[in-house]
């Protein structure tokens, strides 16, 4: 997998996890503060879309993931 694919997998996974833990209707509800993590991921996606730079993608590339097209 390329680094941009891994970034999207991480982002989607973290958003789903934070919704499972932060949404009161979820059977795994823990605290609504988990929804702040959803906001954090969304803001990072927005920032990377505007600046064309993503810290996680840079980190994954340094760990050996190949760059996407």
Secondary structure, 3 states (H helix, E strand, C coil): CEHHHHHHHHHHHHHHHHHHHHCCCCCCCCCHHHHHHHHHHHHHHHHHHHHCCCHHHHHHHHCCCECCC
